[in-house]
Amino acid sequence: CGKPIMGTTIRVVDGDKNPLSERYVGEIAIKSDYMLTEYYRRPDLQPFTPDGWFLTGDMGYVADGEVYIAGRYKDLIINAGKNVYPQDIEAVVSGVEGIRAGRVVCFGVPDEREGTELIAVVAEAINDDPQTHKSLVSAIKLTVAQSTTVTVTYVKLVNAGWLIKTSSGKIARSANRDKWMSEQK
């Protein structure tokens, strides 16, 4: 993302809100004289540390004074002790032939028995042929396993129009997770 704008200080903090050294991933915190001090009519939201740092909810790191974003804290998947950024899995799946690029969503599904999150992928297939779908599911699982250090447990292939988007046209990860979960019952 580049260097912070003039008058803004950025630091990366761990889970206890302690500052991290360069090149360590944590939550990005911002401090500035000209930013918000509270959320309008939302006293229940307190995104500030006691010393005034605004916690963005973004995960990232700083290297050589430049900010790098890794993903959203709330979207992070903990799979078998590994931090998995859904954007990484989505990019891999978008490259699978037969999947419409950019029409993929990945999210974690709690596995109470194992005490971890399993990985689910919902992807828009280019066609609706059931035989093609079988091979696409296998291709997605294989490609993710070969390209990352994790495996995908659930794959759902959908037609155009199934995926929920935000008003700005982005895939709405939590809304799609909720929709997928409601179909599992």
Backbone bond lengths (Angstrom), bond angles and torsions (degrees), N, CA, C in turn:
res aa  C-N    CA-C-N  psi(-1)  N-CA   C-N-CA  omega(-1)  CA-C   N-CA-C  phi
1 C - - - 1.451 - - 1.520 111.63 -
2 G 1.315 116.78 -15.48 1.456 120.05 -179.98 1.506 112.38 100.62
3 K 1.336 114.11 -168.72 1.460 121.02 -178.79 1.528 109.64 -83.00
4 P 1.330 117.57 151.73 1.466 120.30 177.49 1.533 110.69 -61.17
5 I 1.341 116.71 149.32 1.457 120.07 177.94 1.524 109.88 -70.01
6 M 1.324 116.13 157.81 1.450 121.84 -177.39 1.532 110.46 -56.24
7 G 1.315 116.62 136.26 1.450 121.79 179.11 1.514 114.32 86.68
8 T 1.325 116.57 1.69 1.463 121.30 -179.68 1.518 108.99 -118.73
9 T 1.303 115.76 134.49 1.454 121.76 176.40 1.520 108.34 -113.43
10 I 1.317 115.63 138.51 1.462 120.84 -179.71 1.515 108.82 -125.08
11 R 1.316 114.50 140.73 1.461 119.45 171.14 1.519 108.21 -141.28
12 V 1.303 114.89 161.18 1.460 121.53 178.61 1.519 106.53 -112.84
13 V 1.350 115.57 133.08 1.463 119.63 -175.71 1.524 111.01 -123.05
14 D 1.322 114.79 155.30 1.468 120.51 176.64 1.526 109.78 -85.08
15 G 1.317 117.05 -173.15 1.460 122.29 -177.87 1.518 114.13 -61.75
16 D 1.341 117.45 -23.56 1.468 121.91 177.70 1.524 111.88 -95.23
17 K 1.336 116.13 8.85 1.480 124.27 178.93 1.520 112.83 70.50
18 N 1.333 117.41 21.80 1.461 121.99 174.50 1.519 109.20 -86.84
19 P 1.341 118.36 139.11 1.465 120.94 -179.59 1.537 111.53 -62.39
20 L 1.328 114.59 142.24 1.460 121.81 177.36 1.528 109.87 -105.64
21 S 1.313 116.52 156.27 1.461 121.54 175.96 1.515 110.26 -72.72
22 E 1.335 115.41 167.28 1.469 120.21 176.79 1.519 110.39 -55.61
23 R 1.330 114.70 146.96 1.463 124.98 175.13 1.538 113.90 71.17
24 Y 1.336 116.61 13.29 1.463 120.84 172.94 1.526 107.56 -106.13
25 V 1.332 116.19 131.60 1.463 120.56 -177.88 1.524 110.31 -81.53
26 G 1.312 115.35 134.87 1.454 123.15 176.21 1.522 108.68 -163.22
27 E 1.315 115.96 -164.30 1.468 119.60 179.21 1.524 109.61 -85.12
28 I 1.313 115.99 136.95 1.459 121.51 -179.53 1.526 108.86 -82.55
29 A 1.350 115.04 130.38 1.462 122.42 177.80 1.532 107.83 -120.28
30 I 1.337 115.80 143.86 1.460 121.68 -176.33 1.525 109.13 -126.54
31 K 1.331 115.14 144.64 1.462 120.66 174.80 1.526 107.68 -137.23
32 S 1.327 115.72 134.45 1.456 121.01 -178.91 1.523 108.84 -161.62
33 D 1.330 115.02 154.04 1.466 119.91 178.31 1.519 112.35 -76.36
34 Y 1.315 118.47 -15.84 1.461 120.78 -173.32 1.523 113.90 -119.32
35 M 1.304 117.13 29.71 1.463 118.35 176.59 1.522 110.79 -112.96
36 L 1.310 116.04 175.52 1.455 120.76 -176.47 1.530 112.09 -58.71
37 T 1.315 114.88 154.66 1.460 120.29 177.08 1.525 111.34 -113.05
38 E 1.337 115.08 -15.90 1.465 120.26 176.94 1.522 107.94 -165.07
39 Y 1.336 116.09 166.72 1.458 121.26 174.25 1.518 108.81 -87.02
40 Y 1.315 116.83 134.84 1.460 122.97 -178.84 1.526 110.26 -60.44
41 R 1.310 116.78 121.24 1.467 124.58 177.14 1.536 113.27 55.60
42 R 1.320 116.97 29.42 1.473 121.05 178.47 1.536 109.76 -133.91
43 P 1.321 117.65 67.30 1.467 119.56 180.00 1.529 112.62 -64.63
44 D 1.333 116.77 -15.57 1.462 120.74 179.43 1.533 111.65 -73.33
45 L 1.320 117.67 -19.97 1.466 121.50 179.70 1.521 109.54 -94.86
46 Q 1.292 116.39 118.16 1.460 121.62 -179.35 1.531 109.36 -127.62
47 P 1.330 117.39 81.28 1.455 120.21 -176.04 1.531 114.15 -86.21
48 F 1.334 117.49 15.91 1.452 120.56 -176.61 1.524 111.78 -108.44
49 T 1.324 115.12 145.29 1.459 120.23 172.25 1.531 107.40 -78.76
50 P 1.340 119.15 164.02 1.466 120.19 179.97 1.534 113.40 -57.88
51 D 1.350 117.33 -27.33 1.464 119.23 -179.62 1.538 112.80 -95.65
52 G 1.355 117.13 16.58 1.452 120.50 169.40 1.520 118.00 92.93
53 W 1.301 119.77 9.54 1.464 121.80 177.70 1.527 109.26 -83.49
54 F 1.334 116.52 132.19 1.462 122.50 177.34 1.521 108.73 -85.92
55 L 1.328 116.30 121.97 1.468 121.77 179.45 1.525 108.23 -87.78
56 T 1.336 117.04 115.58 1.464 121.70 -171.20 1.517 114.15 -78.79
57 G 1.329 117.39 -23.57 1.463 119.64 -173.37 1.516 112.22 86.45
58 D 1.337 116.10 -3.94 1.461 120.91 177.19 1.522 109.79 -91.50
59 M 1.317 115.32 139.98 1.460 121.24 174.70 1.525 107.33 -96.86
60 G 1.310 115.93 141.38 1.457 119.20 179.02 1.510 110.85 179.76
61 Y 1.325 115.27 -165.62 1.452 121.23 179.68 1.520 109.12 -153.07
62 V 1.327 115.68 167.79 1.457 122.42 176.52 1.515 107.09 -116.07
63 A 1.336 116.12 135.13 1.463 122.14 176.08 1.517 108.01 -138.61
64 D 1.319 115.99 124.17 1.467 121.79 -179.64 1.528 111.48 53.01
65 G 1.332 116.69 37.86 1.455 121.89 177.11 1.520 115.32 81.02
66 E 1.335 117.76 -1.41 1.460 121.12 179.75 1.519 110.45 -105.15
67 V 1.336 115.79 145.99 1.459 122.75 -176.52 1.527 109.69 -94.90
68 Y 1.327 115.61 133.95 1.463 122.44 176.66 1.523 108.27 -122.57
69 I 1.327 116.64 128.11 1.460 122.16 -179.62 1.525 108.94 -97.30
70 A 1.337 116.39 131.93 1.466 120.96 179.10 1.530 111.75 -104.09
71 G 1.314 117.84 -23.17 1.464 120.88 -178.92 1.518 110.26 154.87
72 R 1.317 115.33 -175.10 1.455 121.25 178.60 1.521 109.40 -91.48
73 Y 1.323 116.13 139.46 1.455 121.56 -179.22 1.521 111.22 -58.42
74 K 1.338 116.81 -42.80 1.464 120.56 -176.76 1.529 112.10 -69.69
75 D 1.344 117.84 -19.94 1.465 121.08 -179.79 1.526 113.09 -90.59
76 L 1.321 116.98 -11.26 1.461 121.49 -178.11 1.528 110.56 -57.96
77 I 1.325 115.82 133.73 1.462 121.82 178.21 1.530 107.60 -106.19
78 I 1.323 116.82 130.94 1.467 121.23 174.71 1.525 106.60 -103.61
79 N 1.321 115.98 105.20 1.457 122.13 -176.21 1.519 109.14 -117.31
80 A 1.324 115.90 111.32 1.471 121.93 179.65 1.529 111.11 52.01
81 G 1.334 116.51 42.27 1.455 121.40 176.83 1.522 114.85 82.72
82 K 1.313 117.95 0.06 1.467 121.44 179.77 1.521 109.79 -103.51
83 N 1.328 116.68 139.88 1.457 121.50 172.61 1.519 108.02 -81.68
84 V 1.310 116.28 122.25 1.467 121.85 -178.28 1.519 107.97 -119.13
85 Y 1.326 115.89 124.12 1.458 121.09 176.79 1.519 107.74 -92.96
86 P 1.341 117.61 118.62 1.459 120.55 -174.86 1.529 113.33 -56.12
87 Q 1.332 117.12 -31.00 1.455 120.46 -179.76 1.529 111.30 -59.84
88 D 1.329 116.54 -34.59 1.467 120.31 179.55 1.530 110.78 -65.38
89 I 1.326 116.28 -44.39 1.466 120.82 179.88 1.534 109.27 -67.44
90 E 1.330 116.83 -41.80 1.464 120.98 179.63 1.526 111.47 -60.00
91 A 1.324 116.62 -39.59 1.469 120.18 179.24 1.526 110.75 -65.41
92 V 1.326 116.84 -41.46 1.469 120.77 179.30 1.527 109.78 -63.90
93 V 1.317 117.25 -47.48 1.470 121.07 -177.58 1.533 110.70 -66.32
94 S 1.324 117.49 -35.02 1.467 120.67 178.39 1.529 111.78 -61.24
95 G 1.322 116.98 -23.02 1.461 121.32 179.70 1.519 114.20 -86.50
96 V 1.322 117.93 -3.92 1.468 121.18 -179.59 1.529 108.48 -76.96
97 E 1.336 115.80 127.96 1.461 119.82 179.33 1.527 110.10 -61.77
98 G 1.331 115.64 130.70 1.456 121.08 -178.68 1.520 112.47 104.06
99 I 1.347 116.11 -8.34 1.468 121.77 177.51 1.519 107.92 -107.22
100 R 1.315 116.25 136.36 1.467 120.57 178.56 1.531 107.49 -74.44
101 A 1.323 116.14 115.00 1.469 122.09 -177.99 1.523 110.76 -56.43
102 G 1.338 115.59 136.16 1.458 121.06 179.54 1.517 114.37 81.44
103 R 1.316 117.20 -0.96 1.471 121.62 179.44 1.522 108.81 -113.34
104 V 1.323 113.93 54.23 1.463 121.56 -177.45 1.522 108.20 -135.31
105 V 1.322 116.03 140.85 1.459 120.57 173.89 1.529 108.18 -133.89
106 C 1.321 114.74 140.15 1.469 121.66 -179.95 1.522 107.54 -127.36
107 F 1.340 116.48 142.38 1.460 120.71 179.25 1.521 109.47 -157.04
108 G 1.319 115.12 164.06 1.455 121.09 177.84 1.511 111.61 -90.20
109 V 1.327 114.86 146.61 1.460 122.32 177.00 1.530 106.88 -123.17
110 P 1.332 118.48 118.36 1.465 120.05 -177.83 1.533 112.40 -58.67
111 D 1.309 115.66 135.62 1.468 122.47 174.78 1.524 105.99 -119.39
112 E 1.329 115.56 94.52 1.467 121.50 -176.04 1.526 111.83 -59.48
113 R 1.325 116.37 -38.06 1.468 120.55 -177.28 1.524 111.38 -62.69
114 E 1.324 116.33 -42.93 1.463 121.09 -178.01 1.532 112.84 -91.16
115 G 1.329 116.97 -14.52 1.461 120.22 -179.41 1.519 112.82 69.91
116 T 1.311 116.72 34.66 1.458 121.62 -179.36 1.520 108.34 -144.26
117 E 1.315 116.93 -173.62 1.455 121.41 173.58 1.520 108.50 -113.42
118 L 1.303 115.62 137.20 1.452 121.19 173.14 1.528 107.47 -92.30
119 I 1.317 116.00 157.71 1.460 120.21 -176.16 1.521 110.29 -101.13
120 A 1.335 114.72 128.70 1.461 121.48 177.28 1.519 108.88 -117.77
121 V 1.329 115.37 144.13 1.464 122.44 177.41 1.525 108.13 -129.61
122 V 1.312 116.08 132.54 1.456 122.08 170.49 1.525 105.42 -117.85
123 A 1.333 116.32 125.99 1.463 120.65 -175.51 1.517 110.38 -136.14
124 E 1.315 114.85 143.49 1.457 120.70 177.98 1.531 109.03 -84.80
125 A 1.321 115.42 118.02 1.464 120.83 178.54 1.523 109.32 -82.88
126 I 1.327 115.82 149.63 1.459 120.62 -179.89 1.528 111.15 -70.89
127 N 1.351 116.36 -34.42 1.476 118.24 177.15 1.522 109.55 -128.52
128 D 1.320 116.86 172.97 1.467 120.07 -176.35 1.533 113.05 -114.14
129 D 1.315 117.06 25.65 1.458 121.97 178.88 1.536 109.96 -74.36
130 P 1.347 118.84 121.81 1.471 121.57 -177.54 1.539 113.45 -58.45
131 Q 1.321 118.53 -37.52 1.470 120.51 178.71 1.521 110.63 -65.84
132 T 1.318 116.02 -41.32 1.468 120.36 177.94 1.522 109.69 -63.83
133 H 1.330 116.88 -38.51 1.459 120.69 -179.48 1.522 111.28 -62.47
134 K 1.320 117.30 -40.11 1.475 120.06 178.77 1.514 110.53 -59.48
135 S 1.325 116.75 -46.24 1.464 119.71 -178.63 1.531 111.06 -71.68
136 L 1.335 117.55 -31.21 1.463 120.66 176.99 1.526 111.78 -65.93
137 V 1.318 116.99 -41.84 1.467 120.67 177.82 1.537 109.19 -59.09
138 S 1.312 116.82 -46.10 1.473 120.84 178.30 1.522 110.82 -62.75
139 A 1.326 117.20 -42.92 1.464 121.56 -179.37 1.531 111.04 -63.13
140 I 1.328 116.55 -40.56 1.468 120.26 178.90 1.523 110.23 -62.93
141 K 1.321 116.72 -49.48 1.475 120.06 -178.68 1.531 110.82 -61.59
142 L 1.321 117.23 -43.23 1.461 121.39 -179.32 1.527 111.14 -66.12
143 T 1.322 117.04 -45.50 1.466 120.89 -178.24 1.521 111.39 -63.06
144 V 1.327 117.09 -42.87 1.469 119.87 178.15 1.523 110.18 -64.27
145 A 1.321 117.94 -44.20 1.472 121.40 179.80 1.529 111.30 -61.77
146 Q 1.326 117.26 -38.09 1.468 120.90 -179.25 1.525 112.43 -76.62
147 S 1.319 117.12 -26.60 1.468 121.36 -173.77 1.522 114.12 -98.01
148 T 1.327 117.34 -14.69 1.464 121.17 -175.89 1.530 108.91 -136.20
149 T 1.315 115.35 -172.33 1.473 120.64 178.22 1.517 111.69 -105.26
150 V 1.341 117.42 16.15 1.460 121.14 -177.53 1.523 110.65 -128.68
151 T 1.326 114.58 168.08 1.461 120.09 174.94 1.525 109.13 -121.83
152 V 1.316 114.69 148.82 1.458 121.52 178.36 1.524 107.92 -91.65
153 T 1.319 117.08 130.25 1.461 122.07 179.46 1.525 111.33 -89.69
154 Y 1.329 116.56 -44.33 1.463 121.29 -175.84 1.526 110.56 -118.34
155 V 1.322 115.78 133.58 1.460 121.05 173.34 1.521 107.60 -131.25
156 K 1.317 116.08 126.46 1.470 121.49 175.00 1.517 107.06 -121.68
157 L 1.318 115.72 123.67 1.457 120.80 175.30 1.519 108.07 -97.53
158 V 1.324 116.10 133.86 1.458 121.35 -175.60 1.518 110.39 -128.13
159 N 1.317 114.82 163.51 1.464 121.62 176.00 1.523 109.77 -89.97
160 A 1.319 116.23 168.06 1.461 121.99 177.18 1.532 109.38 -54.89
161 G 1.320 115.68 138.08 1.459 120.96 178.38 1.517 114.91 97.19
162 W 1.336 118.89 -14.01 1.461 120.73 -178.78 1.523 111.10 -73.93
163 L 1.319 117.26 -43.25 1.461 121.20 -175.59 1.522 111.38 -69.02
164 I 1.314 115.43 136.78 1.467 122.49 178.49 1.524 108.05 -88.33
165 K 1.331 115.76 136.53 1.461 121.47 178.40 1.526 109.53 -119.20
166 T 1.322 115.05 158.09 1.462 120.88 174.71 1.525 108.74 -77.62
167 S 1.322 116.45 173.35 1.467 120.38 178.40 1.524 111.85 -63.68
168 S 1.336 116.84 -21.43 1.470 119.87 178.38 1.528 112.18 -91.74
169 G 1.344 117.38 2.56 1.459 120.70 175.66 1.520 115.62 93.44
170 K 1.322 117.67 1.51 1.467 120.57 178.13 1.524 109.68 -81.90
171 I 1.320 115.55 153.87 1.461 120.21 174.73 1.532 108.02 -67.82
172 A 1.310 117.60 127.83 1.469 123.53 -178.47 1.528 108.89 -88.78
173 R 1.330 116.22 96.06 1.456 121.24 -172.18 1.529 112.86 -58.08
174 S 1.322 118.18 -51.95 1.475 119.22 -175.44 1.527 111.62 -68.11
175 A 1.334 117.79 -37.20 1.469 120.08 178.20 1.529 111.03 -65.37
176 N 1.324 116.74 -38.91 1.465 119.94 177.88 1.522 111.33 -70.42
177 R 1.319 116.59 -34.89 1.469 119.90 175.51 1.526 109.66 -62.27
178 D 1.337 116.18 -46.73 1.467 120.49 179.43 1.530 111.04 -61.24
179 K 1.321 117.11 -41.79 1.456 121.04 179.21 1.526 110.70 -63.26
180 W 1.333 116.65 -45.32 1.468 121.33 179.03 1.533 110.09 -62.25
181 M 1.330 116.48 -45.41 1.471 121.40 -179.18 1.524 110.69 -61.49
182 S 1.324 118.04 -39.50 1.455 120.56 -179.15 1.535 111.10 -66.30
183 E 1.307 117.18 -28.04 1.470 120.87 178.19 1.525 112.20 -79.88
184 Q 1.330 118.31 -12.66 1.460 121.82 -179.23 1.513 112.22 -84.19
185 K 1.329 117.35 -13.22 1.466 121.21 -176.34 1.503 112.14 -81.21
